[in-house]
Amino acid sequence: MVRRLKFPDRRPLFLPAVHPCPCVLPATLLTSLIALSCSISGYGSELFATQRRSAREVVRLVAALSVLFEEILGQEMEVSEFMVMCLSEVHVSLQKIKFLLEDCSREGARVWILMNSWMVAAQFGAAARGFAIALDALPVDDICVSKDVKELVELVSRQAWKEKFEVDVGDKWAMETVGSILDGLKVGIEPNREVVKRVLDYLRIRSWNDCDDEIWFLEEKMQCEGEKEAVFLSSLLGFMCYCRGVMFEFENRQTSLSQRVETLSCFHLEDFRCPISLELMTDPVTVSTGHTYDRSSIRRWLDAGKSVCPKTGQELSSKELVSNLAMKRLVEEFRAANGIPPPNSGKRTHDNGKTAVPRSQVAGHAIRKLCRFLTRRLVFGSLEQKNNAAGEISLLTKSNIFNQKCLIEAGTILPLLNLLTVKDASAQENAIAALSKLAKQSIGKRAIINWGGLDTILMVLKKGMRLESRQMAAATIFYLSSGKGNQKLIGEVSDVIPALVDLIRDGRTCGKQNSMVTIFRLLLHPGNHQRVLDAGVVPLLINILACSDRPELLTDTLAVLSALSEYEGGAIAILRTPGLPLITELLRSMETKEGKEHCISILLSLCGTNTEGKDILRVMARDPTLISSLYSLLTEGTCHAKRKARMLIKLILNFNER
């Protein structure tokens, strides 16, 4: 029996058949034909949700013809060049048939195949015609095979010509029904659940995981299609998301949330997008409301006569644009760290999957109705229903910004915060995962803060029932801290920073990274530096430098130490640990450019301390390998790394002269 392919590395309904080499040996060609025939014959009708009759007919025809290949190969008869050419054409046709069968039995593609039924039926017909043409040209009279085999070949050819590959009656009904549902959603009509259930049963989509596979397939397909096809795929995607959340709300999920826990980085793409263009910012500027935009985008906004902040809708007290140099530096480091080309290089960084508006009206209405349904479940449902709704929300929020906005507007924030306090580990984990995504949006941040959610999230960070929940709580605080004034607000909550430090001490790699990048962001407010130092984070970070071999973790650790070292108290705290030789060694051995730059930043800060700066310079001057590492950065480092390397080289050379 053939095992169905879940996500093959081939574009669906693309049939890249390869013509056998002209000099192929007859025995090799026949062996391959037998293998292809056996593979096609293994496709049983139970594998197909649609196109069952077409698939059954081609499987039957190919299975009958395999007798010919076996007899020719078994008798070791001499095969003419023309016979090889004809068999090669048969081989090409069989490849196309096999590709079609793979696509029609592919898990996750059932709805898409259904809605392309006419095209699929036409491709079955074309493959069968090609098969028949090759058989007609096959000189079976010139080879020594039995009369029965010759008659069989003629019969197969005749049936391949005669067979009408049309869309099945059931497929037509299901296709028209789905089309009618999409038309209704386009104008905001809620689908009839009984009708939806009959369609899903027909397609053998009978579980939450079956529906999730369909969504995965459609999301993957949207990434490689043009705008017109993407709009249609978006409609199907919205409909299937509705089905997954509404029709299968009581199904068990096989996707473990602990496998989806987000690992943050000090350099996060969403933080560097302009809220207007959704592109990576090149010249970030801050307006009077405190929000940052790319200069060209906000300038076009203001030139169009608008006088409000695009994100908040607040009236701008001034149209002055203040350059955000710190953000510009972070964007440049992010580009260098992730290999993103600089602006004007001809490569765009826009991600169509992260759109703030739906790609189609159908998707928009489907998601809004799903969000209202999930909100009702969170408020009025049983604990199981609340848990499943929270899990569904955590998945929806990963898709795009539009889903996040719909969920926030539907009122999910408060019931999700309430769900954090229940004595159920799974519900708490799903709720904090959903909140961490909703906190990315400005309106989500405000809603969480206004509802007093910071204390509840802190409770999960300190005493979460699962470690994964604590890690997601750290991620949630990370996103909350990006709001205007939130770094100060969060830092002043007495237990937040100590709880983050505890997670660095006790957590897994993911939890350590999430805590460190959250602390890194909180350090953007100067008042938090002493709080972080008082929590005892420096010895923990130095220990990570000594024990860890994970480049991402080391880079984030160095980023936090670099931020701390910019202040006298932080530099002194680092000097009181055995961190200096570790940092100089990492400067030589680290492969990431941003890691090397953080090392140089720390060393520069340590040299600038009033009490021990000269001693640090003396130690570095005695290290002959350090200067060579610094010189290598003058050619290989980022522009900031080069500038810092020059400064450090100058300090060391001046010290040696003195």
VENDA-V314269 format. One record per residue. N is the residue number from 1. RES is the residue in one small letter. PHI is phi in degrees with one decimal (* if undefined). Layout:
N & RES & PHI
N & RES & PHI
This chain:
1 & m & *
2 & v & -73.3
3 & r & -88.4
4 & r & -68.4
5 & l & -83.1
6 & k & -85.2
7 & f & -137.1
8 & p & -65.3
9 & d & -84.9
10 & r & -146.7
11 & r & -64.8
12 & p & -59.4
13 & l & 61.6
14 & f & -103.1
15 & l & -113.4
16 & p & -79.8
17 & a & -67.8
18 & v & -107.6
19 & h & -74.8
20 & p & -57.6
21 & c & -60.8
22 & p & -58.8
23 & c & -97.5
24 & v & -63.5
25 & l & -71.9
26 & p & -54.7
27 & a & -63.3
28 & t & -63.9
29 & l & -63.8
30 & l & -65.6
31 & t & -60.6
32 & s & -66.8
33 & l & -63.8
34 & i & -64.5
35 & a & -63.8
36 & l & -61.9
37 & s & -62.1
38 & c & -64.5
39 & s & -63.3
40 & i & -67.2
41 & s & -65.8
42 & g & -78.7
43 & y & -81.5
44 & g & -84.1
45 & s & -64.0
46 & e & -70.1
47 & l & -80.8
48 & f & -110.1
49 & a & -84.2
50 & t & -133.6
51 & q & 55.8
52 & r & -66.1
53 & r & -67.6
54 & s & -61.0
55 & a & -64.3
56 & r & -61.1
57 & e & -67.9
58 & v & -68.1
59 & v & -63.8
60 & r & -64.4
61 & l & -64.9
62 & v & -67.7
63 & a & -61.0
64 & a & -66.8
65 & l & -76.5
66 & s & -61.6
67 & v & -61.7
68 & l & -60.7
69 & f & -63.5
70 & e & -66.0
71 & e & -69.4
72 & i & -61.8
73 & l & -68.4
74 & g & -67.9
75 & q & -85.1
76 & e & 51.3
77 & m & -78.4
78 & e & -77.4
79 & v & -111.3
80 & s & -74.0
81 & e & -63.4
82 & f & -66.0
83 & m & -62.0
84 & v & -61.9
85 & m & -63.5
86 & c & -65.6
87 & l & -65.3
88 & s & -64.5
89 & e & -66.6
90 & v & -61.9
91 & h & -60.6
92 & v & -61.7
93 & s & -63.4
94 & l & -66.1
95 & q & -59.5
96 & k & -63.0
97 & i & -63.5
98 & k & -64.8
99 & f & -60.5
100 & l & -62.2
101 & l & -64.6
102 & e & -59.4
103 & d & -67.9
104 & c & -71.8
105 & s & -105.7
106 & r & -70.1
107 & e & -69.0
108 & g & 97.4
109 & a & -106.2
110 & r & -67.3
111 & v & -66.2
112 & w & -65.6
113 & i & -62.7
114 & l & -57.8
115 & m & -73.1
116 & n & -113.2
117 & s & -57.9
118 & w & -64.6
119 & m & -66.2
120 & v & -64.0
121 & a & -60.8
122 & a & -65.1
123 & q & -69.9
124 & f & -61.0
125 & g & -62.4
126 & a & -64.6
127 & a & -65.6
128 & a & -66.6
129 & r & -65.1
130 & g & -61.9
131 & f & -62.4
132 & a & -67.4
133 & i & -60.9
134 & a & -64.0
135 & l & -68.8
136 & d & -62.5
137 & a & -80.3
138 & l & -69.1
139 & p & -80.8
140 & v & -68.2
141 & d & -69.1
142 & d & -89.2
143 & i & -116.8
144 & c & -89.4
145 & v & -124.7
146 & s & -65.8
147 & k & -61.8
148 & d & -62.0
149 & v & -66.1
150 & k & -61.1
151 & e & -65.2
152 & l & -64.3
153 & v & -61.5
154 & e & -62.4
155 & l & -64.8
156 & v & -61.6
157 & s & -62.2
158 & r & -64.0
159 & q & -69.1
160 & a & -64.2
161 & w & -70.7
162 & k & -79.3
163 & e & -64.0
164 & k & -100.9
165 & f & -90.0
166 & e & -118.8
167 & v & -73.1
168 & d & -61.8
169 & v & -58.9
170 & g & -63.8
171 & d & -65.1
172 & k & -60.3
173 & w & -60.8
174 & a & -64.9
175 & m & -64.2
176 & e & -66.7
177 & t & -67.1
178 & v & -62.4
179 & g & -58.8
180 & s & -66.0
181 & i & -63.2
182 & l & -64.0
183 & d & -63.0
184 & g & -66.4
185 & l & -63.2
186 & k & -59.1
187 & v & -107.5
188 & g & 87.7
189 & i & -89.1
190 & e & -67.6
191 & p & -66.3
192 & n & -75.2
193 & r & -66.4
194 & e & -66.4
195 & v & -66.5
196 & v & -60.0
197 & k & -62.9
198 & r & -63.5
199 & v & -66.2
200 & l & -64.0
201 & d & -63.0
202 & y & -61.2
203 & l & -83.9
204 & r & 61.7
205 & i & -95.2
206 & r & -117.6
207 & s & -149.2
208 & w & -59.4
209 & n & -70.0
210 & d & -59.9
211 & c & -66.5
212 & d & -64.3
213 & d & -61.0
214 & e & -61.0
215 & i & -66.7
216 & w & -58.8
217 & f & -61.5
218 & l & -65.4
219 & e & -64.3
220 & e & -64.6
221 & k & -65.3
222 & m & -63.9
223 & q & -69.3
224 & c & -122.2
225 & e & -114.5
226 & g & -72.5
227 & e & -61.0
228 & k & -62.8
229 & e & -66.5
230 & a & -63.6
231 & v & -63.0
232 & f & -64.9
233 & l & -62.0
234 & s & -62.6
235 & s & -63.2
236 & l & -62.4
237 & l & -63.9
238 & g & -60.7
239 & f & -62.6
240 & m & -70.8
241 & c & -63.0
242 & y & -59.8
243 & c & -63.2
244 & r & -62.4
245 & g & -79.8
246 & v & -97.2
247 & m & -79.0
248 & f & -125.0
249 & e & -68.8
250 & f & -100.1
251 & e & -76.2
252 & n & -74.0
253 & r & -91.7
254 & q & -87.8
255 & t & -78.6
256 & s & -79.1
257 & l & -64.7
258 & s & -62.7
259 & q & -83.1
260 & r & -109.6
261 & v & -63.6
262 & e & -83.6
263 & t & -99.0
264 & l & -88.4
265 & s & -136.8
266 & c & -61.8
267 & f & -114.2
268 & h & -114.1
269 & l & -54.8
270 & e & -63.2
271 & d & -72.6
272 & f & -107.7
273 & r & -83.1
274 & c & -72.0
275 & p & -61.7
276 & i & -87.2
277 & s & -89.7
278 & l & 64.1
279 & e & -96.2
280 & l & -59.7
281 & m & -70.1
282 & t & -110.8
283 & d & -136.7
284 & p & -69.6
285 & v & -133.3
286 & t & -111.7
287 & v & -95.7
288 & s & -64.9
289 & t & -82.3
290 & g & 95.0
291 & h & -88.9
292 & t & -110.2
293 & y & -136.9
294 & d & -73.2
295 & r & -56.4
296 & s & -63.9
297 & s & -69.7
298 & i & -70.8
299 & r & -65.5
300 & r & -62.8
301 & w & -61.5
302 & l & -70.5
303 & d & -64.8
304 & a & -78.3
305 & g & 92.2
306 & k & -89.1
307 & s & -125.4
308 & v & -118.4
309 & c & -72.7
310 & p & -59.4
311 & k & -83.0
312 & t & -105.6
313 & g & 78.1
314 & q & -75.3
315 & e & -67.8
316 & l & -79.0
317 & s & -71.7
318 & s & -151.4
319 & k & -94.9
320 & e & -70.7
321 & l & -108.8
322 & v & -102.1
323 & s & -60.5
324 & n & -100.8
325 & l & -67.0
326 & a & -63.3
327 & m & -65.0
328 & k & -61.0
329 & r & -65.1
330 & l & -63.4
331 & v & -62.9
332 & e & -63.2
333 & e & -67.4
334 & f & -64.8
335 & r & -59.9
336 & a & -64.6
337 & a & -70.7
338 & n & -110.4
339 & g & 66.0
340 & i & -85.1
341 & p & -64.3
342 & p & -68.0
343 & p & -60.5
344 & n & 68.3
345 & s & -91.7
346 & g & 94.6
347 & k & -106.5
348 & r & -95.0
349 & t & -109.1
350 & h & -66.9
351 & d & -110.9
352 & n & -66.0
353 & g & -74.8
354 & k & -108.9
355 & t & -77.0
356 & a & -88.7
357 & v & -127.2
358 & p & -70.4
359 & r & -75.0
360 & s & -150.0
361 & q & -63.6
362 & v & -59.3
363 & a & -61.7
364 & g & -59.8
365 & h & -67.7
366 & a & -62.7
367 & i & -68.0
368 & r & -62.8
369 & k & -66.5
370 & l & -64.0
371 & c & -62.7
372 & r & -65.2
373 & f & -63.0
374 & l & -65.7
375 & t & -63.6
376 & r & -61.0
377 & r & -65.6
378 & l & -64.5
379 & v & -87.8
380 & f & -110.9
381 & g & -78.9
382 & s & -71.5
383 & l & -60.3
384 & e & -64.1
385 & q & -66.2
386 & k & -64.3
387 & n & -61.7
388 & n & -64.6
389 & a & -64.7
390 & a & -64.2
391 & g & -63.4
392 & e & -65.5
393 & i & -64.0
394 & s & -63.0
395 & l & -75.9
396 & l & -61.7
397 & t & -69.3
398 & k & -79.2
399 & s & -74.6
400 & n & -162.2
401 & i & -65.7
402 & f & -59.1
403 & n & -59.4
404 & q & -62.2
405 & k & -63.4
406 & c & -62.2
407 & l & -66.5
408 & i & -65.6
409 & e & -65.5
410 & a & -76.5
411 & g & 90.8
412 & t & -83.3
413 & i & -60.1
414 & l & -62.3
415 & p & -63.3
416 & l & -68.1
417 & l & -62.6
418 & n & -64.4
419 & l & -68.8
420 & l & -65.2
421 & t & -92.4
422 & v & -75.4
423 & k & -88.8
424 & d & -141.7
425 & a & -63.4
426 & s & -66.9
427 & a & -64.4
428 & q & -63.4
429 & e & -65.4
430 & n & -65.0
431 & a & -67.3
432 & i & -71.2
433 & a & -65.4
434 & a & -66.5
435 & l & -64.8
436 & s & -63.3
437 & k & -79.0
438 & l & -66.4
439 & a & -70.7
440 & k & -70.0
441 & q & -85.8
442 & s & -58.6
443 & i & -68.4
444 & g & -69.7
445 & k & -57.9
446 & r & -61.4
447 & a & -63.7
448 & i & -63.1
449 & i & -65.2
450 & n & -64.8
451 & w & -83.0
452 & g & 71.7
453 & g & -74.2
454 & l & -62.0
455 & d & -64.6
456 & t & -67.7
457 & i & -66.4
458 & l & -61.7
459 & m & -59.5
460 & v & -67.4
461 & l & -60.0
462 & k & -84.7
463 & k & -132.5
464 & g & -56.0
465 & m & -69.7
466 & r & -129.6
467 & l & -62.9
468 & e & -60.8
469 & s & -66.2
470 & r & -64.3
471 & q & -64.2
472 & m & -69.6
473 & a & -64.1
474 & a & -62.7
475 & a & -64.5
476 & t & -64.0
477 & i & -64.4
478 & f & -57.7
479 & y & -69.7
480 & l & -62.9
481 & s & -71.8
482 & s & -82.7
483 & g & -73.3
484 & k & -61.4
485 & g & 78.9
486 & n & -73.3
487 & q & -62.4
488 & k & -68.0
489 & l & -59.8
490 & i & -69.2
491 & g & -62.2
492 & e & -79.2
493 & v & -72.8
494 & s & -57.3
495 & d & -99.8
496 & v & -65.4
497 & i & -63.8
498 & p & -57.9
499 & a & -67.9
500 & l & -64.5
501 & v & -65.7
502 & d & -60.6
503 & l & -69.3
504 & i & -62.7
505 & r & -74.7
506 & d & -104.9
507 & g & -80.5
508 & r & -77.8
509 & t & -56.9
510 & c & -60.3
511 & g & -65.4
512 & k & -60.4
513 & q & -64.5
514 & n & -60.4
515 & s & -68.4
516 & m & -66.5
517 & v & -70.0
518 & t & -68.2
519 & i & -62.4
520 & f & -57.6
521 & r & -70.9
522 & l & -64.1
523 & l & -70.1
524 & l & -65.9
525 & h & -96.3
526 & p & -55.6
527 & g & -66.4
528 & n & -91.3
529 & h & -61.0
530 & q & -66.8
531 & r & -61.4
532 & v & -66.4
533 & l & -64.5
534 & d & -64.2
535 & a & -77.0
536 & g & 77.5
537 & v & -78.7
538 & v & -61.9
539 & p & -58.6
540 & l & -64.0
541 & l & -67.1
542 & i & -64.0
543 & n & -64.8
544 & i & -64.3
545 & l & -59.5
546 & a & -79.8
547 & c & -110.3
548 & s & -90.3
549 & d & -120.4
550 & r & -90.5
551 & p & -57.4
552 & e & -64.9
553 & l & -66.6
554 & l & -64.4
555 & t & -62.9
556 & d & -65.9
557 & t & -62.3
558 & l & -64.7
559 & a & -62.9
560 & v & -67.7
561 & l & -62.7
562 & s & -64.2
563 & a & -64.8
564 & l & -69.7
565 & s & -70.7
566 & e & -69.9
567 & y & -114.0
568 & e & -54.1
569 & g & -63.4
570 & g & -68.1
571 & a & -62.3
572 & i & -65.3
573 & a & -61.8
574 & i & -68.0
575 & l & -66.1
576 & r & -81.1
577 & t & -115.0
578 & p & -81.0
579 & g & -87.6
580 & l & -58.3
581 & p & -63.5
582 & l & -66.6
583 & i & -69.3
584 & t & -65.8
585 & e & -68.4
586 & l & -66.8
587 & l & -59.8
588 & r & -80.3
589 & s & -100.7
590 & m & -68.3
591 & e & -93.6
592 & t & -81.8
593 & k & -67.2
594 & e & -67.9
595 & g & -64.1
596 & k & -62.5
597 & e & -64.0
598 & h & -61.8
599 & c & -60.1
600 & i & -63.0
601 & s & -58.9
602 & i & -64.4
603 & l & -62.6
604 & l & -61.6
605 & s & -65.5
606 & l & -65.3
607 & c & -67.1
608 & g & -88.9
609 & t & -69.7
610 & n & -69.1
611 & t & -91.3
612 & e & -121.0
613 & g & -59.6
614 & k & -65.7
615 & d & -64.4
616 & i & -65.6
617 & l & -62.0
618 & r & -63.4
619 & v & -63.6
620 & m & -69.3
621 & a & -65.8
622 & r & -81.3
623 & d & -95.9
624 & p & -68.4
625 & t & -81.4
626 & l & -67.4
627 & i & -60.8
628 & s & -64.3
629 & s & -65.0
630 & l & -67.7
631 & y & -64.1
632 & s & -64.5
633 & l & -71.2
634 & l & -65.1
635 & t & -109.3
636 & e & -107.4
637 & g & -83.5
638 & t & -71.1
639 & c & -62.3
640 & h & -70.1
641 & a & -63.7
642 & k & -62.3
643 & r & -62.5
644 & k & -68.9
645 & a & -62.4
646 & r & -62.2
647 & m & -62.0
648 & l & -70.0
649 & i & -61.1
650 & k & -62.1
651 & l & -62.0
652 & i & -67.0
653 & l & -65.8
654 & n & -64.0
655 & f & -63.4
656 & n & -63.4
657 & e & -65.3
658 & r & -69.1
